[in-house]
Amino acid sequence: MQIFSVKDISEITGMSVYKVRHALFMLEKHQRIKKYEDKKGARKYLRFSV
């Protein structure tokens, strides 16, 4: 797997660095929420999605 820096991604996609960073953050948050959902059921998920 190739590792890109935020700056690389922003140059490739033409998005601003801020946008890329935000997108990566949301992605990471989503992954974490999914893990919680799998582990502990939907009740915990609701608390994290707020």
Backbone atoms as SQL, in Angstrom:
CREATE TABLE atoms (id INTEGER PRIMARY KEY, chain TEXT, resi INTEGER, resn TEXT, atom TEXT, x REAL, y REAL, z REAL);
INSERT INTO atoms VALUES
  (1, 'A', 1, 'MET', 'N', 0.839, -1.204, 0.000),
  (2, 'A', 1, 'MET', 'CA', 0.000, 0.000, 0.000),
  (3, 'A', 1, 'MET', 'C', 0.871, 1.251, 0.000),
  (4, 'A', 2, 'GLN', 'N', 0.460, 2.206, -0.797),
  (5, 'A', 2, 'GLN', 'CA', 1.237, 3.432, -0.902),
  (6, 'A', 2, 'GLN', 'C', 0.750, 4.457, 0.119),
  (7, 'A', 3, 'ILE', 'N', 1.688, 5.135, 0.726),
  (8, 'A', 3, 'ILE', 'CA', 1.338, 6.148, 1.722),
  (9, 'A', 3, 'ILE', 'C', 1.435, 7.524, 1.082),
  (10, 'A', 4, 'PHE', 'N', 0.361, 8.268, 1.153),
  (11, 'A', 4, 'PHE', 'CA', 0.345, 9.641, 0.650),
  (12, 'A', 4, 'PHE', 'C', 0.260, 10.606, 1.820),
  (13, 'A', 5, 'SER', 'N', 0.928, 11.713, 1.679),
  (14, 'A', 5, 'SER', 'CA', 0.726, 12.772, 2.668),
  (15, 'A', 5, 'SER', 'C', -0.516, 13.556, 2.273),
  (16, 'A', 6, 'VAL', 'N', -1.038, 14.322, 3.209),
  (17, 'A', 6, 'VAL', 'CA', -2.227, 15.131, 2.931),
  (18, 'A', 6, 'VAL', 'C', -1.955, 16.073, 1.759),
  (19, 'A', 7, 'LYS', 'N', -0.744, 16.608, 1.717),
  (20, 'A', 7, 'LYS', 'CA', -0.372, 17.540, 0.650),
  (21, 'A', 7, 'LYS', 'C', -0.408, 16.842, -0.716),
  (22, 'A', 8, 'ASP', 'N', 0.096, 15.608, -0.782),
  (23, 'A', 8, 'ASP', 'CA', 0.067, 14.844, -2.029),
  (24, 'A', 8, 'ASP', 'C', -1.366, 14.650, -2.503),
  (25, 'A', 9, 'ILE', 'N', -2.207, 14.230, -1.589),
  (26, 'A', 9, 'ILE', 'CA', -3.604, 13.968, -1.937),
  (27, 'A', 9, 'ILE', 'C', -4.261, 15.244, -2.440),
  (28, 'A', 10, 'SER', 'N', -3.988, 16.353, -1.784),
  (29, 'A', 10, 'SER', 'CA', -4.616, 17.607, -2.188),
  (30, 'A', 10, 'SER', 'C', -4.141, 18.018, -3.579),
  (31, 'A', 11, 'GLU', 'N', -2.884, 17.708, -3.912),
  (32, 'A', 11, 'GLU', 'CA', -2.378, 18.026, -5.247),
  (33, 'A', 11, 'GLU', 'C', -2.990, 17.108, -6.299),
  (34, 'A', 12, 'ILE', 'N', -3.123, 15.836, -5.970),
  (35, 'A', 12, 'ILE', 'CA', -3.684, 14.866, -6.915),
  (36, 'A', 12, 'ILE', 'C', -5.153, 15.172, -7.190),
  (37, 'A', 13, 'THR', 'N', -5.907, 15.422, -6.143),
  (38, 'A', 13, 'THR', 'CA', -7.358, 15.577, -6.288),
  (39, 'A', 13, 'THR', 'C', -7.766, 17.007, -6.578),
  (40, 'A', 14, 'GLY', 'N', -6.853, 17.951, -6.340),
  (41, 'A', 14, 'GLY', 'CA', -7.200, 19.354, -6.539),
  (42, 'A', 14, 'GLY', 'C', -8.032, 19.922, -5.402),
  (43, 'A', 15, 'MET', 'N', -8.182, 19.146, -4.332),
  (44, 'A', 15, 'MET', 'CA', -8.902, 19.655, -3.168),
  (45, 'A', 15, 'MET', 'C', -7.934, 20.434, -2.290),
  (46, 'A', 16, 'SER', 'N', -8.475, 21.306, -1.486),
  (47, 'A', 16, 'SER', 'CA', -7.618, 22.035, -0.550),
  (48, 'A', 16, 'SER', 'C', -7.121, 21.081, 0.529),
  (49, 'A', 17, 'VAL', 'N', -5.987, 21.417, 1.121),
  (50, 'A', 17, 'VAL', 'CA', -5.413, 20.591, 2.180),
  (51, 'A', 17, 'VAL', 'C', -6.415, 20.427, 3.315),
  (52, 'A', 18, 'TYR', 'N', -7.120, 21.511, 3.624),
  (53, 'A', 18, 'TYR', 'CA', -8.103, 21.458, 4.706),
  (54, 'A', 18, 'TYR', 'C', -9.187, 20.435, 4.401),
  (55, 'A', 19, 'LYS', 'N', -9.676, 20.453, 3.147),
  (56, 'A', 19, 'LYS', 'CA', -10.741, 19.532, 2.744),
  (57, 'A', 19, 'LYS', 'C', -10.283, 18.086, 2.847),
  (58, 'A', 20, 'VAL', 'N', -9.062, 17.843, 2.399),
  (59, 'A', 20, 'VAL', 'CA', -8.515, 16.482, 2.452),
  (60, 'A', 20, 'VAL', 'C', -8.405, 16.020, 3.895),
  (61, 'A', 21, 'ARG', 'N', -7.874, 16.903, 4.731),
  (62, 'A', 21, 'ARG', 'CA', -7.708, 16.567, 6.143),
  (63, 'A', 21, 'ARG', 'C', -9.055, 16.255, 6.771),
  (64, 'A', 22, 'HIS', 'N', -10.048, 17.062, 6.443),
  (65, 'A', 22, 'HIS', 'CA', -11.386, 16.865, 6.981),
  (66, 'A', 22, 'HIS', 'C', -11.955, 15.524, 6.515),
  (67, 'A', 23, 'ALA', 'N', -11.759, 15.231, 5.238),
  (68, 'A', 23, 'ALA', 'CA', -12.276, 13.982, 4.676),
  (69, 'A', 23, 'ALA', 'C', -11.635, 12.775, 5.363),
  (70, 'A', 24, 'LEU', 'N', -10.325, 12.855, 5.565),
  (71, 'A', 24, 'LEU', 'CA', -9.621, 11.758, 6.236),
  (72, 'A', 24, 'LEU', 'C', -10.105, 11.606, 7.670),
  (73, 'A', 25, 'PHE', 'N', -10.331, 12.738, 8.325),
  (74, 'A', 25, 'PHE', 'CA', -10.816, 12.710, 9.699),
  (75, 'A', 25, 'PHE', 'C', -12.192, 12.058, 9.771),
  (76, 'A', 26, 'MET', 'N', -13.081, 12.443, 8.853),
  (77, 'A', 26, 'MET', 'CA', -14.432, 11.880, 8.837),
  (78, 'A', 26, 'MET', 'C', -14.376, 10.377, 8.571),
  (79, 'A', 27, 'LEU', 'N', -13.475, 9.992, 7.667),
  (80, 'A', 27, 'LEU', 'CA', -13.318, 8.584, 7.328),
  (81, 'A', 27, 'LEU', 'C', -12.885, 7.787, 8.559),
  (82, 'A', 28, 'GLU', 'N', -11.905, 8.337, 9.260),
  (83, 'A', 28, 'GLU', 'CA', -11.378, 7.679, 10.445),
  (84, 'A', 28, 'GLU', 'C', -12.456, 7.569, 11.513),
  (85, 'A', 29, 'LYS', 'N', -13.216, 8.657, 11.680),
  (86, 'A', 29, 'LYS', 'CA', -14.290, 8.680, 12.667),
  (87, 'A', 29, 'LYS', 'C', -15.332, 7.620, 12.317),
  (88, 'A', 30, 'HIS', 'N', -15.650, 7.531, 11.030),
  (89, 'A', 30, 'HIS', 'CA', -16.638, 6.572, 10.562),
  (90, 'A', 30, 'HIS', 'C', -16.172, 5.141, 10.838),
  (91, 'A', 31, 'GLN', 'N', -14.887, 4.883, 10.588),
  (92, 'A', 31, 'GLN', 'CA', -14.330, 3.555, 10.857),
  (93, 'A', 31, 'GLN', 'C', -14.478, 3.207, 12.331),
  (94, 'A', 32, 'ARG', 'N', -14.166, 4.201, 13.170),
  (95, 'A', 32, 'ARG', 'CA', -14.226, 3.970, 14.608),
  (96, 'A', 32, 'ARG', 'C', -15.653, 3.686, 15.049),
  (97, 'A', 33, 'ILE', 'N', -16.595, 4.454, 14.518),
  (98, 'A', 33, 'ILE', 'CA', -18.001, 4.260, 14.874),
  (99, 'A', 33, 'ILE', 'C', -18.445, 2.866, 14.442),
  (100, 'A', 34, 'LYS', 'N', -18.021, 2.453, 13.246),
  (101, 'A', 34, 'LYS', 'CA', -18.380, 1.131, 12.751),
  (102, 'A', 34, 'LYS', 'C', -17.855, 0.045, 13.685),
  (103, 'A', 35, 'LYS', 'N', -16.622, 0.218, 14.148),
  (104, 'A', 35, 'LYS', 'CA', -16.040, -0.765, 15.055),
  (105, 'A', 35, 'LYS', 'C', -16.847, -0.856, 16.336),
  (106, 'A', 36, 'TYR', 'N', -17.228, 0.298, 16.859),
  (107, 'A', 36, 'TYR', 'CA', -18.033, 0.322, 18.083),
  (108, 'A', 36, 'TYR', 'C', -19.368, -0.357, 17.852),
  (109, 'A', 37, 'GLU', 'N', -19.950, -0.097, 16.682),
  (110, 'A', 37, 'GLU', 'CA', -21.255, -0.665, 16.371),
  (111, 'A', 37, 'GLU', 'C', -21.157, -2.188, 16.332),
  (112, 'A', 38, 'ASP', 'N', -20.109, -2.689, 15.698),
  (113, 'A', 38, 'ASP', 'CA', -19.923, -4.134, 15.604),
  (114, 'A', 38, 'ASP', 'C', -19.727, -4.748, 16.981),
  (115, 'A', 39, 'LYS', 'N', -18.953, -4.037, 17.809),
  (116, 'A', 39, 'LYS', 'CA', -18.580, -4.592, 19.098),
  (117, 'A', 39, 'LYS', 'C', -19.707, -4.520, 20.112),
  (118, 'A', 40, 'LYS', 'N', -20.346, -3.355, 20.193),
  (119, 'A', 40, 'LYS', 'CA', -21.237, -3.119, 21.324),
  (120, 'A', 40, 'LYS', 'C', -22.707, -2.943, 20.958),
  (121, 'A', 41, 'GLY', 'N', -23.017, -3.055, 19.671),
  (122, 'A', 41, 'GLY', 'CA', -24.402, -2.880, 19.279),
  (123, 'A', 41, 'GLY', 'C', -24.738, -1.428, 19.002),
  (124, 'A', 42, 'ALA', 'N', -25.979, -1.187, 18.604),
  (125, 'A', 42, 'ALA', 'CA', -26.367, 0.117, 18.070),
  (126, 'A', 42, 'ALA', 'C', -26.480, 1.201, 19.136),
  (127, 'A', 43, 'ARG', 'N', -26.696, 0.816, 20.389),
  (128, 'A', 43, 'ARG', 'CA', -26.924, 1.832, 21.413),
  (129, 'A', 43, 'ARG', 'C', -25.699, 2.736, 21.581),
  (130, 'A', 44, 'LYS', 'N', -24.522, 2.119, 21.609),
  (131, 'A', 44, 'LYS', 'CA', -23.273, 2.859, 21.742),
  (132, 'A', 44, 'LYS', 'C', -23.066, 3.745, 20.509),
  (133, 'A', 45, 'TYR', 'N', -23.435, 3.222, 19.366),
  (134, 'A', 45, 'TYR', 'CA', -23.265, 3.941, 18.098),
  (135, 'A', 45, 'TYR', 'C', -23.997, 5.276, 18.120),
  (136, 'A', 46, 'LEU', 'N', -25.193, 5.277, 18.666),
  (137, 'A', 46, 'LEU', 'CA', -25.983, 6.504, 18.704),
  (138, 'A', 46, 'LEU', 'C', -25.281, 7.584, 19.511),
  (139, 'A', 47, 'ARG', 'N', -24.627, 7.160, 20.577),
  (140, 'A', 47, 'ARG', 'CA', -23.942, 8.132, 21.419),
  (141, 'A', 47, 'ARG', 'C', -22.741, 8.744, 20.696),
  (142, 'A', 48, 'PHE', 'N', -22.086, 7.954, 19.851),
  (143, 'A', 48, 'PHE', 'CA', -20.890, 8.431, 19.175),
  (144, 'A', 48, 'PHE', 'C', -21.218, 9.245, 17.929),
  (145, 'A', 49, 'SER', 'N', -22.403, 9.027, 17.366),
  (146, 'A', 49, 'SER', 'CA', -22.725, 9.695, 16.104),
  (147, 'A', 49, 'SER', 'C', -23.160, 11.138, 16.312),
  (148, 'A', 50, 'VAL', 'N', -23.462, 11.509, 17.551),
  (149, 'A', 50, 'VAL', 'CA', -23.921, 12.875, 17.819),
  (150, 'A', 50, 'VAL', 'C', -22.760, 13.852, 17.714);
